[in-house]
Amino acid sequence: MADEIDTLLTRFELKSRVFFSGQLCGLAQFDPDRGVGHLHVVRQGHLDVLLPDGTACSISGPTALFFPRATPHRLRAPEHIGADLICASVEYGAPLGNPLIEELPAMLVVPLGEQTSLQMSLQLLFDEAFSAHQGRGAAVDRLSELVLIHLLRAVLAQGHLKSGVLGALADPRLARALHAIHTDAARPWTLEQLAITAGMSRARFAAQFASVVGQPPGEYLASWRISLAQGLLAKGRQVKHVADEVGYGSANALTRAFVLKTGFTPTEWLAERRIAAPADKGASGNLVESVDRHH
């Protein structure tokens, strides 16, 4: 079966930036202002995770804590024990139609002792994060992305997601149709063609796709095309050229579809994106308000 996780990760440009590594003693607060997710990897120690609605959980020992979406939260470590951890911000490029944002739980807690495939990556990550090697910053960013990919594999392998695009990938028939959409979005797909690709009748395919993915095939195709358009526009491509590449016959047709899905024209969306983008990509550390690095 085609590697759709690879397709999604490539399409949505998973980027992780480590902004803290050390020992936390006391309280750290993470705000959602920049619209990024967060990954916290605990090597040792104890942490309490506190959410605005009063939800709390306790973490002890090697654990990964992943917030796929921008979620305000606080981490608290006992001052007499502390916790050795790495904190990273996580971004995905264009958000529209991104199942990594839309379908994963708000918070994933993964005990790392159970993830044998992660051990080598984690060892490399911590070795780099707690070192003074040249190129350390770039190395820990790339290694944190590798850890994220392993976490996503674990979540999918354990079958926690039964619906949405990620859930549909567990069904070989729906996965074939999704692969066709993902790899050839510009093709003028009809419901019948997608059903044939899936090896199902037209009616059964339409019902099954909508039930699992959460929207009809045509609507999903339109969302995927607009997400592709967003990525191309963000790279400086002209609207008329983008329209051809994502399956719309003209710049006007793409603009109409774009407004329908996002509420903005492509030009307006680009302007909003520039305003929302942080001036300093290295400023992720400002999300931590009170991190005590004392050992």
C-alpha positions as CSV (number, residue, x, y, z in Angstrom):
1,M,0.0,0.0,0.0
2,A,1.2,3.5,-0.8
3,D,2.8,5.4,2.1
4,E,0.1,8.0,2.7
5,I,1.7,9.2,5.9
6,D,4.8,10.1,3.9
7,T,2.6,11.9,1.5
8,L,0.8,13.9,4.2
9,L,4.1,14.8,6.0
10,T,5.6,15.9,2.8
11,R,2.6,17.9,1.8
12,F,2.1,19.7,5.1
13,E,5.8,20.4,5.7
14,L,6.2,19.2,9.2
15,K,8.7,21.5,11.0
16,S,9.9,21.3,14.6
17,R,12.0,23.9,16.4
18,V,13.5,23.0,19.7
19,F,13.6,26.1,22.0
20,F,14.4,24.6,25.4
21,S,16.5,21.8,26.7
22,G,17.4,21.4,30.3
23,Q,15.9,20.9,33.7
24,L,12.6,22.4,34.6
25,C,12.0,23.2,38.2
26,G,8.8,25.1,38.9
27,L,6.2,26.3,36.3
28,A,6.3,26.8,32.5
29,Q,3.4,28.3,30.6
30,F,2.7,27.8,26.9
31,D,0.3,30.2,25.2
32,P,-1.5,29.6,21.8
33,D,-0.7,33.1,20.3
34,R,1.5,31.9,17.5
35,G,-0.8,29.1,16.4
36,V,1.8,26.3,16.8
37,G,1.7,22.9,18.4
38,H,4.1,21.7,21.0
39,L,6.2,18.6,21.6
40,H,7.7,18.0,25.1
41,V,10.0,15.0,25.6
42,V,10.8,14.1,29.2
43,R,14.0,12.1,29.8
44,Q,13.6,11.7,33.5
45,G,11.7,13.3,36.4
46,H,8.1,14.2,37.1
47,L,5.7,16.6,35.5
48,D,2.2,17.8,36.1
49,V,0.4,18.9,32.9
50,L,-2.4,21.5,33.5
51,L,-5.0,22.6,31.0
52,P,-7.3,25.7,31.2
53,D,-10.4,23.6,31.7
54,G,-8.9,22.1,34.9
55,T,-7.9,18.8,33.3
56,A,-4.6,17.6,34.7
57,C,-2.4,14.6,34.3
58,S,0.9,13.5,35.9
59,I,3.9,12.2,34.0
60,S,6.8,10.2,35.4
61,G,9.8,8.9,33.6
62,P,10.6,8.9,29.9
63,T,7.4,10.3,28.1
64,A,6.5,12.3,25.0
65,L,3.7,14.8,25.4
66,F,2.4,16.1,22.0
67,F,-0.1,18.9,21.4
68,P,-0.8,18.8,17.6
69,R,-2.7,22.1,17.7
70,A,-2.2,25.4,19.5
71,T,-3.3,24.5,23.0
72,P,-2.6,26.6,26.1
73,H,-1.1,24.5,28.8
74,R,1.2,24.6,31.8
75,L,3.9,22.2,32.9
76,R,4.9,22.0,36.6
77,A,7.8,20.1,38.0
78,P,8.5,19.7,41.7
79,E,11.3,22.0,42.7
80,H,13.1,19.4,44.7
81,I,13.1,16.8,41.8
82,G,12.7,18.7,38.6
83,A,12.4,17.1,35.1
84,D,14.9,16.9,32.3
85,L,13.1,17.7,29.1
86,I,13.2,19.1,25.6
87,C,10.5,21.5,24.3
88,A,9.8,22.2,20.7
89,S,7.2,24.1,18.6
90,V,5.6,22.3,15.7
91,E,4.3,23.7,12.5
92,Y,2.8,22.1,9.4
93,G,2.6,24.7,6.6
94,A,-0.9,25.3,5.2
95,P,-3.5,24.2,7.8
96,L,-6.5,23.6,5.6
97,G,-7.5,19.9,5.3
98,N,-4.5,18.8,7.4
99,P,-5.5,15.7,9.3
100,L,-2.5,16.0,11.6
101,I,-4.1,19.1,13.0
102,E,-7.8,18.3,12.6
103,E,-8.0,14.6,13.6
104,L,-5.4,13.9,16.3
105,P,-6.4,14.2,19.9
106,A,-5.8,17.6,21.5
107,M,-3.1,16.0,23.7
108,L,-1.2,12.7,23.2
109,V,0.8,11.2,26.1
110,V,3.1,8.4,25.0
111,P,5.2,6.5,27.5
112,L,8.6,6.1,25.7
113,G,9.6,2.9,27.5
114,E,7.0,1.1,25.4
115,Q,8.4,2.5,22.1
116,T,11.5,0.4,21.3
117,S,11.7,1.8,17.8
118,L,12.2,5.3,19.3
119,Q,15.2,4.5,21.5
120,M,18.0,5.3,19.1
121,S,16.3,8.5,17.9
122,L,15.7,9.6,21.5
123,Q,19.3,8.9,22.5
124,L,20.6,10.9,19.6
125,L,18.1,13.7,20.4
126,F,19.1,14.0,24.1
127,D,22.8,13.6,23.3
128,E,22.6,16.6,20.9
129,A,20.3,18.7,23.1
130,F,22.5,18.5,26.1
131,S,25.7,19.0,24.3
132,A,27.7,22.0,22.9
133,H,28.5,20.5,19.5
134,Q,28.7,22.6,16.4
135,G,25.4,22.4,14.5
136,R,23.6,21.5,17.6
137,G,20.5,23.6,16.8
138,A,19.9,22.2,13.4
139,A,20.5,18.6,14.6
140,V,18.0,18.8,17.5
141,D,15.4,20.3,15.2
142,R,15.7,17.5,12.7
143,L,15.9,14.8,15.4
144,S,12.7,16.2,17.1
145,E,10.9,15.8,13.7
146,L,12.1,12.2,13.5
147,V,10.7,11.6,17.0
148,L,7.4,13.1,15.9
149,I,7.2,10.8,12.9
150,H,7.8,7.8,15.2
151,L,5.1,9.0,17.5
152,L,2.6,9.3,14.6
153,R,3.5,5.8,13.5
154,A,2.8,4.5,17.0
155,V,-0.6,6.2,17.2
156,L,-1.7,4.8,13.9
157,A,-0.3,1.3,14.5
158,Q,-2.2,1.1,17.8
159,G,-5.5,1.9,15.9
160,H,-6.5,4.8,18.1
161,L,-8.0,6.7,15.1
162,K,-11.1,5.1,13.7
163,S,-12.4,8.1,11.6
164,G,-11.2,10.9,9.5
165,V,-8.5,10.7,6.8
166,L,-6.0,9.0,9.2
167,G,-8.7,6.4,10.2
168,A,-9.6,5.8,6.5
169,L,-6.0,4.9,5.7
170,A,-6.6,1.7,7.7
171,D,-9.1,0.6,5.0
172,P,-7.2,-0.5,1.9
173,R,-10.1,0.4,-0.4
174,L,-10.5,4.0,0.9
175,A,-6.7,4.3,1.1
176,R,-6.5,3.6,-2.7
177,A,-9.0,6.4,-3.4
178,L,-7.2,8.8,-1.0
179,H,-3.9,8.0,-2.7
180,A,-5.3,8.8,-6.1
181,I,-6.6,12.2,-4.8
182,H,-3.4,13.0,-3.0
183,T,-1.1,12.1,-5.9
184,D,-3.1,13.4,-8.8
185,A,-5.3,16.2,-7.5
186,A,-5.4,18.0,-10.8
187,R,-7.2,15.1,-12.5
188,P,-11.0,15.8,-13.1
189,W,-12.0,13.0,-10.7
190,T,-15.6,11.8,-10.8
191,L,-17.4,9.9,-8.1
192,E,-17.5,6.9,-10.4
193,Q,-13.8,7.0,-11.1
194,L,-12.9,7.1,-7.5
195,A,-15.2,4.3,-6.7
196,I,-13.6,2.1,-9.4
197,T,-10.2,3.0,-8.0
198,A,-11.4,1.8,-4.5
199,G,-12.9,-1.3,-6.0
200,M,-16.4,-0.5,-4.7
201,S,-19.8,0.4,-6.1
202,R,-20.5,4.1,-6.6
203,A,-23.2,4.2,-3.8
204,R,-21.2,2.1,-1.3
205,F,-18.0,4.1,-1.9
206,A,-19.8,7.4,-1.4
207,A,-21.5,6.2,1.8
208,Q,-18.3,4.6,3.2
209,F,-16.1,7.5,2.4
210,A,-18.4,10.1,3.9
211,S,-19.0,7.9,7.0
212,V,-15.3,7.4,7.8
213,V,-13.6,10.6,6.4
214,G,-16.5,12.8,7.6
215,Q,-17.2,14.5,4.3
216,P,-18.2,13.5,0.7
217,P,-15.4,12.6,-1.7
218,G,-16.0,15.7,-3.8
219,E,-15.8,18.0,-0.8
220,Y,-12.6,16.3,0.4
221,L,-11.0,16.6,-3.1
222,A,-11.9,20.4,-3.1
223,S,-10.3,20.9,0.3
224,W,-7.2,18.9,-0.7
225,R,-6.8,21.0,-3.9
226,I,-7.1,24.3,-1.9
227,S,-4.5,23.0,0.6
228,L,-2.1,22.3,-2.3
229,A,-2.9,25.8,-3.7
230,Q,-2.0,27.3,-0.4
231,G,1.4,25.6,-0.3
232,L,2.2,26.7,-3.9
233,L,1.0,30.3,-3.3
234,A,3.2,30.5,-0.1
235,K,6.2,29.6,-2.3
236,G,5.5,32.6,-4.5
237,R,3.7,30.9,-7.4
238,Q,1.3,33.0,-9.5
239,V,-2.5,32.2,-9.1
240,K,-2.9,31.4,-12.8
241,H,-0.2,28.8,-12.7
242,V,-1.4,27.3,-9.4
243,A,-4.9,27.0,-10.8
244,D,-3.6,24.6,-13.6
245,E,-1.6,22.5,-11.1
246,V,-4.4,21.9,-8.7
247,G,-7.2,21.1,-11.1
248,Y,-8.9,24.4,-11.8
249,G,-9.2,25.7,-15.3
250,S,-8.5,29.4,-14.6
251,A,-7.4,31.8,-11.9
252,N,-11.1,32.9,-11.5
253,A,-12.2,29.3,-10.9
254,L,-9.5,28.8,-8.3
255,T,-10.3,32.1,-6.6
256,R,-14.0,31.2,-6.3
257,A,-13.1,27.8,-4.8
258,F,-10.6,29.4,-2.5
259,V,-13.1,31.9,-1.2
260,L,-15.6,29.2,-0.6
261,K,-13.2,27.2,1.5
262,T,-11.2,29.9,3.3
263,G,-13.3,33.0,3.2
264,F,-10.4,34.8,1.5
265,T,-9.2,35.3,-2.0
266,P,-5.7,34.0,-2.6
267,T,-4.2,37.5,-2.4
268,E,-6.1,38.2,0.8
269,W,-5.0,34.9,2.3
270,L,-1.3,35.6,1.5
271,A,-1.6,39.0,3.2
272,E,-3.2,37.5,6.3
273,R,-0.5,34.8,6.4
274,R,2.2,37.5,6.3
275,I,0.6,39.4,9.2
276,A,0.2,36.3,11.3
277,A,3.8,35.0,10.7
278,P,6.2,35.7,13.6
279,A,8.9,38.3,12.8
280,D,11.5,36.0,14.3
281,K,11.3,32.3,13.6
282,G,13.7,31.7,16.5
283,A,11.4,33.4,19.0
284,S,9.6,30.2,20.0
285,G,11.4,30.4,23.4
286,N,9.2,33.3,24.3
287,L,6.4,30.9,24.8
288,V,8.1,29.8,28.0
289,E,7.4,32.4,30.7
290,S,9.1,30.9,33.7
291,V,11.6,28.1,33.1
292,D,14.1,27.5,35.8
293,R,17.2,25.8,34.5
294,H,18.8,25.1,37.9
295,H,20.1,21.6,38.5
